[in-house]
Amino acid sequence: MRVRVDQDLCISCGLCIDICDEVFFWNDDDIAEAIDEDIPEELHEDVQEAIDSCPTDAIEEI
């Protein structure tokens, strides 16, 4: 599983980071970003929760 955050849709609410800070982080523009690697299986449930919780649907699985 891999994900990305659409930088144009992200409103910097921080839910994804609160839910799974092992995958999501603030970039230099204070917009959420995701690690650029395969996500460990034990984090898939948290990542899916972050995807489902994003108010602008900015997170997508790639």
The first five atom37 places (N, CA, C, CB, O) and aatype in JSON, in Angstrom:
{
  "aatype": [12, 1, 19, 1, 19, 3, 5, 3, 10, 4, 9, 15, 4, 7, 10, 4, 9, 3, 9, 4, 3, 6, 19, 13, 13, 17, 2, 3, 3, 3, 9, 0, 6, 0, 9, 3, 6, 3, 9, 14, 6, 6, 10, 8, 6, 3, 19, 5, 6, 0, 9, 3, 15, 4, 14, 16, 3, 0, 9, 6, 6, 9],
  "atom_mask": [
    [1, 1, 1, 1, 1],
    [1, 1, 1, 1, 1],
    [1, 1, 1, 1, 1],
    [1, 1, 1, 1, 1],
    [1, 1, 1, 1, 1],
    [1, 1, 1, 1, 1],
    [1, 1, 1, 1, 1],
    [1, 1, 1, 1, 1],
    [1, 1, 1, 1, 1],
    [1, 1, 1, 1, 1],
    [1, 1, 1, 1, 1],
    [1, 1, 1, 1, 1],
    [1, 1, 1, 1, 1],
    [1, 1, 1, 0, 1],
    [1, 1, 1, 1, 1],
    [1, 1, 1, 1, 1],
    [1, 1, 1, 1, 1],
    [1, 1, 1, 1, 1],
    [1, 1, 1, 1, 1],
    [1, 1, 1, 1, 1],
    [1, 1, 1, 1, 1],
    [1, 1, 1, 1, 1],
    [1, 1, 1, 1, 1],
    [1, 1, 1, 1, 1],
    [1, 1, 1, 1, 1],
    [1, 1, 1, 1, 1],
    [1, 1, 1, 1, 1],
    [1, 1, 1, 1, 1],
    [1, 1, 1, 1, 1],
    [1, 1, 1, 1, 1],
    [1, 1, 1, 1, 1],
    [1, 1, 1, 1, 1],
    [1, 1, 1, 1, 1],
    [1, 1, 1, 1, 1],
    [1, 1, 1, 1, 1],
    [1, 1, 1, 1, 1],
    [1, 1, 1, 1, 1],
    [1, 1, 1, 1, 1],
    [1, 1, 1, 1, 1],
    [1, 1, 1, 1, 1],
    [1, 1, 1, 1, 1],
    [1, 1, 1, 1, 1],
    [1, 1, 1, 1, 1],
    [1, 1, 1, 1, 1],
    [1, 1, 1, 1, 1],
    [1, 1, 1, 1, 1],
    [1, 1, 1, 1, 1],
    [1, 1, 1, 1, 1],
    [1, 1, 1, 1, 1],
    [1, 1, 1, 1, 1],
    [1, 1, 1, 1, 1],
    [1, 1, 1, 1, 1],
    [1, 1, 1, 1, 1],
    [1, 1, 1, 1, 1],
    [1, 1, 1, 1, 1],
    [1, 1, 1, 1, 1],
    [1, 1, 1, 1, 1],
    [1, 1, 1, 1, 1],
    [1, 1, 1, 1, 1],
    [1, 1, 1, 1, 1],
    [1, 1, 1, 1, 1],
    [1, 1, 1, 1, 1]
  ],
  "atom_positions": [
    [[0.85, -1.18, 0.0], [0.0, 0.0, 0.0], [0.89, 1.24, 0.0], [-0.96, 0.0, 1.22], [1.87, 1.34, 0.73]],
    [[0.49, 2.18, -0.87], [1.15, 3.48, -0.92], [0.05, 4.53, -1.02], [2.16, 3.59, -2.13], [-1.01, 4.28, -1.59]],
    [[0.32, 5.7, -0.48], [-0.65, 6.79, -0.55], [0.04, 8.09, -0.89], [-1.42, 6.92, 0.78], [1.26, 8.23, -0.76]],
    [[-0.76, 9.04, -1.34], [-0.25, 10.38, -1.56], [-1.31, 11.37, -1.13], [0.16, 10.59, -3.05], [-2.5, 11.06, -1.11]],
    [[-0.86, 12.58, -0.8], [-1.76, 13.65, -0.41], [-1.76, 14.68, -1.54], [-1.32, 14.3, 0.96], [-0.71, 15.2, -1.92]],
    [[-2.94, 14.96, -2.06], [-3.07, 15.98, -3.11], [-2.84, 17.34, -2.46], [-4.49, 15.91, -3.81], [-3.63, 17.8, -1.64]],
    [[-1.75, 17.98, -2.84], [-1.35, 19.24, -2.23], [-2.33, 20.37, -2.51], [0.01, 19.63, -2.72], [-2.39, 21.34, -1.75]],
    [[-3.09, 20.27, -3.58], [-4.08, 21.29, -3.91], [-5.37, 21.14, -3.1], [-4.39, 21.25, -5.4], [-6.09, 22.12, -2.91]],
    [[-5.66, 19.93, -2.63], [-6.87, 19.69, -1.87], [-6.68, 19.77, -0.36], [-7.43, 18.35, -2.22], [-7.63, 20.03, 0.37]],
    [[-5.46, 19.54, 0.1], [-5.19, 19.52, 1.54], [-5.43, 20.9, 2.15], [-3.74, 19.05, 1.81], [-4.94, 21.91, 1.64]],
    [[-6.19, 20.92, 3.26], [-6.45, 22.18, 3.97], [-5.68, 22.25, 5.29], [-7.95, 22.34, 4.24], [-5.94, 23.13, 6.12]],
    [[-4.74, 21.34, 5.48], [-3.87, 21.33, 6.67], [-4.64, 21.17, 7.98], [-3.06, 22.6, 6.72], [-4.29, 21.79, 8.99]],
    [[-5.68, 20.34, 7.96], [-6.44, 20.14, 9.2], [-5.68, 19.26, 10.19], [-7.8, 19.5, 8.88], [-5.87, 19.38, 11.4]],
    [[-4.81, 18.39, 9.69], [-3.97, 17.58, 10.56], [-4.56, 16.26, 11.02], [0.0, 0.0, 0.0], [-3.91, 15.55, 11.79]],
    [[-5.76, 15.91, 10.59], [-6.35, 14.65, 11.02], [-5.49, 13.45, 10.66], [-7.73, 14.49, 10.41], [-5.29, 12.55, 11.48]],
    [[-4.97, 13.44, 9.45], [-4.16, 12.29, 9.01], [-2.92, 12.13, 9.89], [-3.75, 12.44, 7.54], [-2.53, 11.02, 10.22]],
    [[-2.32, 13.23, 10.24], [-1.12, 13.19, 11.08], [-1.49, 12.74, 12.49], [-0.43, 14.58, 11.12], [-0.75, 11.97, 13.1]],
    [[-2.61, 13.22, 13.01], [-3.08, 12.78, 14.32], [-3.37, 11.28, 14.34], [-4.32, 13.55, 14.73], [-3.11, 10.61, 15.33]],
    [[-3.91, 10.77, 13.24], [-4.28, 9.36, 13.17], [-3.07, 8.46, 12.93], [-5.31, 9.14, 12.06], [-2.98, 7.39, 13.52]],
    [[-2.14, 8.89, 12.09], [-1.03, 8.01, 11.7], [0.23, 8.83, 11.39], [-1.41, 7.14, 10.48], [0.57, 9.03, 10.22]],
    [[0.89, 9.29, 12.43], [2.08, 10.12, 12.21], [3.3, 9.32, 11.75], [2.42, 10.87, 13.47], [4.36, 9.89, 11.49]],
    [[3.16, 8.0, 11.66], [4.23, 7.19, 11.1], [4.27, 7.31, 9.58], [4.07, 5.73, 11.51], [5.28, 7.01, 8.95]],
    [[3.15, 7.74, 9.0], [3.03, 7.83, 7.53], [2.89, 9.28, 7.06], [1.83, 7.02, 7.05], [3.47, 9.66, 6.04]],
    [[2.13, 10.08, 7.8], [1.84, 11.45, 7.38], [2.65, 12.45, 8.2], [0.35, 11.74, 7.51], [2.9, 12.23, 9.39]],
    [[3.04, 13.53, 7.56], [3.86, 14.55, 8.23], [3.61, 15.9, 7.56], [5.38, 14.18, 8.18], [3.05, 15.97, 6.46]],
    [[4.02, 16.97, 8.23], [3.92, 18.31, 7.66], [5.12, 18.57, 6.76], [3.83, 19.4, 8.77], [6.25, 18.3, 7.15]],
    [[4.88, 19.09, 5.56], [6.0, 19.45, 4.69], [6.4, 20.91, 4.97], [5.63, 19.26, 3.18], [5.85, 21.54, 5.87]],
    [[7.33, 21.42, 4.23], [7.83, 22.78, 4.44], [6.78, 23.86, 4.22], [9.01, 23.03, 3.54], [6.92, 24.99, 4.69]],
    [[5.71, 23.52, 3.49], [4.63, 24.46, 3.24], [3.48, 24.29, 4.23], [4.12, 24.29, 1.81], [2.4, 24.86, 4.04]],
    [[3.71, 23.5, 5.29], [2.68, 23.21, 6.3], [1.45, 22.54, 5.7], [2.27, 24.49, 7.01], [0.31, 22.81, 6.11]],
    [[1.69, 21.68, 4.74], [0.65, 20.86, 4.14], [1.03, 19.41, 4.4], [0.47, 21.16, 2.58], [2.21, 19.05, 4.35]],
    [[0.02, 18.59, 4.67], [0.3, 17.17, 4.94], [0.89, 16.49, 3.73], [-0.98, 16.45, 5.38], [0.56, 16.8, 2.58]],
    [[1.78, 15.56, 4.01], [2.42, 14.77, 2.98], [2.57, 13.35, 3.52], [3.81, 15.37, 2.55], [2.54, 13.15, 4.74]],
    [[2.72, 12.38, 2.64], [2.88, 10.99, 3.06], [4.28, 10.5, 2.71], [1.82, 10.08, 2.4], [4.9, 11.0, 1.77]],
    [[4.76, 9.53, 3.48], [6.07, 8.95, 3.18], [6.03, 8.36, 1.78], [6.45, 7.86, 4.23], [4.99, 7.91, 1.31]],
    [[7.16, 8.37, 1.12], [7.25, 7.91, -0.26], [7.82, 6.5, -0.31], [8.11, 8.87, -1.1], [8.86, 6.26, -0.91]],
    [[7.11, 5.59, 0.32], [7.54, 4.19, 0.33], [6.34, 3.32, 0.68], [8.71, 3.95, 1.33], [5.29, 3.83, 1.07]],
    [[6.52, 2.01, 0.53], [5.44, 1.1, 0.89], [5.17, 1.19, 2.39], [5.79, -0.34, 0.49], [6.1, 1.23, 3.2]],
    [[3.9, 1.23, 2.73], [3.49, 1.35, 4.12], [3.42, -0.04, 4.74], [2.12, 2.08, 4.25], [2.82, -0.94, 4.16]],
    [[4.03, -0.23, 5.91], [3.99, -1.54, 6.56], [2.55, -1.98, 6.81], [4.76, -1.5, 7.88], [1.68, -1.17, 7.12]],
    [[2.31, -3.26, 6.67], [0.97, -3.82, 6.8], [0.3, -3.48, 8.12], [1.03, -5.3, 6.63], [-0.91, -3.29, 8.17]],
    [[1.07, -3.4, 9.19], [0.48, -3.11, 10.5], [-0.09, -1.7, 10.59], [1.52, -3.32, 11.59], [-0.82, -1.39, 11.54]],
    [[0.23, -0.83, 9.63], [-0.29, 0.54, 9.62], [-1.45, 0.74, 8.64], [0.82, 1.5, 9.29], [-2.02, 1.82, 8.58]],
    [[-1.79, -0.29, 7.87], [-2.82, -0.16, 6.84], [-4.16, 0.29, 7.41], [-3.0, -1.48, 6.11], [-4.83, 1.13, 6.82]],
    [[-4.55, -0.25, 8.55], [-5.84, 0.12, 9.15], [-5.85, 1.6, 9.53], [-6.13, -0.76, 10.39], [-6.84, 2.3, 9.28]],
    [[-4.76, 2.08, 10.13], [-4.68, 3.5, 10.49], [-4.67, 4.39, 9.25], [-3.43, 3.76, 11.32], [-5.3, 5.45, 9.24]],
    [[-3.96, 3.97, 8.23], [-3.92, 4.76, 6.99], [-5.3, 4.82, 6.35], [-2.89, 4.16, 6.01], [-5.71, 5.87, 5.86]],
    [[-6.02, 3.7, 6.36], [-7.37, 3.7, 5.81], [-8.27, 4.63, 6.61], [-7.96, 2.28, 5.79], [-9.12, 5.32, 6.03]],
    [[-8.11, 4.66, 7.92], [-8.88, 5.59, 8.75], [-8.56, 7.04, 8.38], [-8.58, 5.35, 10.24], [-9.45, 7.88, 8.32]],
    [[-7.29, 7.33, 8.12], [-6.89, 8.68, 7.7], [-7.52, 9.03, 6.36], [-5.35, 8.79, 7.62], [-8.01, 10.15, 6.18]],
    [[-7.51, 8.1, 5.43], [-8.13, 8.33, 4.12], [-9.62, 8.63, 4.29], [-7.94, 7.1, 3.2], [-10.13, 9.59, 3.72]],
    [[-10.29, 7.81, 5.09], [-11.74, 7.97, 5.29], [-12.08, 9.24, 6.07], [-12.3, 6.76, 6.02], [-13.17, 9.78, 5.92]],
    [[-11.16, 9.72, 6.89], [-11.41, 10.88, 7.75], [-11.08, 12.21, 7.09], [-10.62, 10.75, 9.01], [-11.49, 13.26, 7.58]],
    [[-10.34, 12.19, 6.01], [-9.92, 13.45, 5.37], [-11.15, 14.21, 4.87], [-8.93, 13.17, 4.19], [-11.91, 13.7, 4.04]],
    [[-11.34, 15.44, 5.36], [-12.54, 16.19, 4.99], [-12.58, 16.65, 3.53], [-12.68, 17.38, 5.87], [-13.64, 17.01, 3.02]],
    [[-11.44, 16.66, 2.85], [-11.41, 17.1, 1.46], [-11.06, 15.97, 0.5], [-10.4, 18.23, 1.3], [-10.87, 16.2, -0.69]],
    [[-10.99, 14.73, 1.01], [-10.62, 13.58, 0.19], [-9.3, 13.78, -0.54], [-11.71, 13.3, -0.82], [-9.14, 13.39, -1.69]],
    [[-8.35, 14.41, 0.17], [-7.05, 14.72, -0.43], [-6.1, 13.52, -0.43], [-6.4, 15.88, 0.31], [-5.07, 13.56, -1.11]],
    [[-6.41, 12.48, 0.32], [-5.51, 11.33, 0.41], [-6.04, 10.23, -0.49], [-5.38, 10.83, 1.88], [-7.22, 9.86, -0.44]],
    [[-5.14, 9.71, -1.33], [-5.54, 8.61, -2.2], [-4.5, 7.5, -2.18], [-5.76, 9.12, -3.62], [-3.3, 7.75, -2.06]],
    [[-4.99, 6.3, -2.31], [-4.09, 5.15, -2.42], [-3.58, 5.09, -3.84], [-4.8, 3.82, -2.01], [-4.35, 5.24, -4.8]],
    [[-2.28, 4.86, -3.98], [-1.7, 4.77, -5.33], [-1.07, 3.41, -5.54], [-0.65, 5.88, -5.56], [-0.53, 3.14, -6.61]]
  ]
}
